[in-house]
Amino acid sequence: MKKNLSLRKRTALELNRRIRKNKVYLHELRVLFWECTLRCNISCRHCGSDCRVVANQSDMPMEDFLKVIDSITPFVNPNKVLITFTGGEALVRKDIEVCGLELYRRSDYCLRAGRRIHLRLSEHPRQLPSREYLQG
């Protein structure tokens, strides 16, 4: 037995459909991964990355990454975007600390807005930096 929906329910369903369609269209950026290096000093069997101790390609220049950040900044809310430095092993990159500091310096609102940066490590005991190094 088929019931007809009331005008109120049909309107609510149509409004919900349009809101959902708009969210899909906007597809807000929540996480930005930067594979900052293709080098890793260990080769784990379980790892899906094809990173090597010596990469076939050079690392992406920091300036190129910052250009990408500058190009998306007007369109995203920095409070809602998590920037993840990953790779291979992000700490193999010699200028990783400079990259993080420059990301904060690029826009004066970054510190006020609370932009979040995540450094994804392989977490192998041989590679982990000291706690003092990470705390600055």
The 8 nearest C-alpha neighbors of each residue, nearest first, counted from 0:
[[1, 2, 3, 4, 5, 8, 9, 6],
 [2, 0, 3, 4, 5, 9, 8, 6],
 [3, 1, 4, 0, 5, 8, 9, 6],
 [4, 2, 5, 1, 6, 9, 8, 0],
 [5, 3, 8, 9, 2, 6, 7, 1],
 [4, 6, 8, 7, 9, 3, 10, 2],
 [5, 7, 9, 8, 10, 4, 11, 3],
 [6, 8, 10, 5, 9, 11, 4, 12],
 [9, 7, 11, 5, 10, 6, 12, 4],
 [10, 8, 12, 6, 11, 7, 13, 4],
 [9, 11, 13, 7, 8, 12, 6, 14],
 [12, 10, 8, 14, 9, 13, 15, 7],
 [11, 13, 15, 9, 14, 10, 8, 16],
 [14, 12, 16, 10, 15, 11, 9, 17],
 [13, 15, 11, 17, 16, 12, 10, 18],
 [14, 16, 12, 18, 13, 17, 11, 19],
 [17, 15, 13, 19, 14, 18, 20, 12],
 [16, 18, 20, 14, 19, 15, 21, 13],
 [19, 17, 21, 15, 20, 16, 14, 22],
 [20, 18, 22, 16, 21, 17, 15, 23],
 [19, 21, 17, 23, 18, 22, 16, 24],
 [20, 22, 24, 18, 23, 19, 17, 25],
 [23, 21, 25, 19, 24, 20, 26, 18],
 [22, 24, 26, 20, 21, 25, 19, 27],
 [23, 25, 21, 22, 26, 20, 19, 27],
 [24, 26, 22, 23, 27, 21, 20, 28],
 [27, 25, 23, 24, 22, 28, 21, 29],
 [28, 26, 25, 29, 75, 22, 23, 24],
 [27, 29, 30, 80, 26, 75, 31, 79],
 [28, 30, 80, 79, 81, 27, 31, 82],
 [31, 29, 81, 80, 82, 28, 32, 83],
 [30, 32, 82, 83, 81, 33, 29, 80],
 [33, 31, 83, 82, 84, 34, 30, 85],
 [34, 32, 84, 35, 85, 83, 31, 82],
 [35, 33, 86, 85, 36, 84, 32, 37],
 [34, 36, 33, 86, 85, 59, 84, 58],
 [37, 35, 86, 58, 38, 34, 87, 89],
 [36, 38, 50, 87, 86, 54, 51, 39],
 [39, 37, 87, 51, 52, 54, 50, 36],
 [40, 38, 87, 88, 52, 51, 41, 50],
 [39, 41, 52, 38, 42, 51, 88, 91],
 [40, 42, 39, 43, 52, 51, 123, 88],
 [43, 41, 44, 40, 51, 39, 46, 50],
 [42, 44, 46, 45, 41, 47, 48, 121],
 [45, 43, 46, 42, 47, 41, 48, 49],
 [44, 46, 43, 47, 42, 48, 49, 121],
 [47, 45, 43, 48, 44, 42, 49, 50],
 [46, 48, 45, 49, 44, 43, 50, 87],
 [49, 47, 50, 46, 87, 86, 37, 51],
 [48, 50, 51, 47, 37, 46, 87, 42],
 [51, 49, 37, 38, 87, 48, 39, 54],
 [50, 52, 38, 53, 39, 54, 49, 37],
 [51, 53, 40, 39, 38, 54, 41, 50],
 [54, 52, 51, 38, 55, 39, 37, 50],
 [55, 53, 38, 56, 51, 37, 52, 50],
 [54, 56, 53, 57, 37, 51, 38, 50],
 [57, 55, 54, 58, 37, 59, 53, 36],
 [56, 58, 59, 54, 55, 36, 37, 60],
 [59, 57, 36, 60, 35, 56, 37, 92],
 [58, 60, 35, 61, 57, 63, 36, 64],
 [61, 59, 62, 63, 58, 64, 35, 57],
 [60, 62, 64, 63, 65, 98, 59, 35],
 [61, 63, 65, 60, 64, 66, 59, 67],
 [64, 62, 66, 65, 61, 60, 67, 59],
 [63, 65, 67, 61, 66, 62, 68, 60],
 [64, 66, 68, 62, 67, 63, 69, 61],
 [67, 65, 69, 63, 64, 68, 70, 62],
 [66, 68, 70, 64, 65, 69, 71, 63],
 [67, 69, 65, 66, 71, 70, 72, 64],
 [70, 68, 66, 72, 67, 71, 65, 73],
 [69, 71, 67, 68, 72, 66, 73, 74],
 [72, 70, 68, 74, 69, 73, 67, 75],
 [71, 73, 69, 74, 75, 70, 68, 77],
 [74, 72, 71, 75, 70, 69, 76, 68],
 [73, 75, 72, 71, 76, 70, 28, 27],
 [76, 74, 72, 73, 77, 71, 28, 27],
 [75, 77, 78, 79, 80, 74, 72, 73],
 [78, 76, 80, 114, 79, 75, 112, 113],
 [79, 77, 76, 114, 112, 113, 80, 115],
 [78, 80, 77, 76, 29, 81, 114, 75],
 [81, 79, 29, 77, 30, 78, 82, 28],
 [80, 82, 30, 115, 116, 31, 29, 83],
 [83, 81, 116, 31, 30, 117, 32, 115],
 [82, 84, 117, 32, 118, 116, 33, 31],
 [85, 83, 118, 33, 119, 32, 34, 117],
 [86, 84, 34, 119, 89, 33, 35, 83],
 [87, 85, 34, 36, 88, 89, 35, 37],
 [86, 88, 39, 38, 37, 50, 36, 89],
 [87, 89, 39, 86, 90, 91, 120, 121],
 [88, 90, 85, 86, 91, 92, 87, 120],
 [89, 91, 92, 88, 95, 93, 120, 128],
 [92, 90, 89, 88, 93, 39, 38, 40],
 [91, 93, 90, 95, 94, 89, 36, 35],
 [94, 92, 95, 91, 90, 96, 97, 89],
 [93, 95, 97, 96, 92, 98, 61, 90],
 [96, 94, 98, 97, 92, 93, 99, 90],
 [95, 97, 99, 98, 94, 100, 93, 101],
 [96, 98, 100, 94, 95, 99, 101, 102],
 [99, 97, 95, 101, 96, 100, 102, 94],
 [100, 98, 102, 96, 97, 101, 95, 103],
 [99, 101, 97, 103, 102, 98, 96, 104],
 [102, 100, 104, 98, 103, 99, 97, 105],
 [101, 103, 99, 100, 105, 104, 98, 65],
 [102, 104, 101, 100, 105, 109, 106, 110],
 [103, 105, 101, 102, 106, 100, 107, 109],
 [106, 104, 102, 103, 101, 107, 65, 109],
 [107, 105, 108, 104, 109, 103, 102, 110],
 [106, 108, 109, 104, 105, 110, 103, 111],
 [107, 109, 111, 106, 110, 112, 113, 103],
 [110, 108, 112, 114, 111, 107, 106, 103],
 [109, 111, 113, 112, 108, 114, 103, 107],
 [110, 112, 108, 109, 113, 107, 114, 78],
 [113, 111, 109, 110, 114, 108, 78, 77],
 [112, 114, 110, 111, 78, 109, 115, 77],
 [115, 113, 77, 109, 78, 112, 110, 116],
 [114, 116, 81, 113, 82, 117, 80, 78],
 [117, 115, 82, 83, 81, 114, 118, 84],
 [116, 118, 83, 82, 84, 119, 115, 81],
 [119, 117, 84, 83, 120, 85, 116, 89],
 [118, 120, 85, 84, 117, 83, 89, 121],
 [121, 119, 122, 88, 118, 89, 85, 90],
 [120, 122, 123, 88, 119, 126, 87, 127],
 [123, 121, 120, 127, 124, 126, 125, 119],
 [122, 124, 126, 121, 125, 127, 120, 41],
 [125, 123, 126, 127, 122, 128, 121, 129],
 [126, 124, 123, 127, 122, 128, 41, 40],
 [127, 125, 124, 123, 128, 122, 121, 40],
 [126, 128, 124, 122, 125, 123, 129, 120],
 [129, 127, 126, 132, 130, 133, 131, 90],
 [128, 130, 132, 131, 127, 133, 134, 126],
 [129, 131, 133, 132, 134, 128, 135, 127],
 [130, 132, 134, 129, 133, 135, 128, 127],
 [133, 131, 129, 135, 130, 134, 128, 127],
 [134, 132, 130, 135, 131, 129, 128, 127],
 [135, 133, 131, 132, 130, 129, 128, 96],
 [134, 133, 132, 131, 130, 96, 129, 128]]
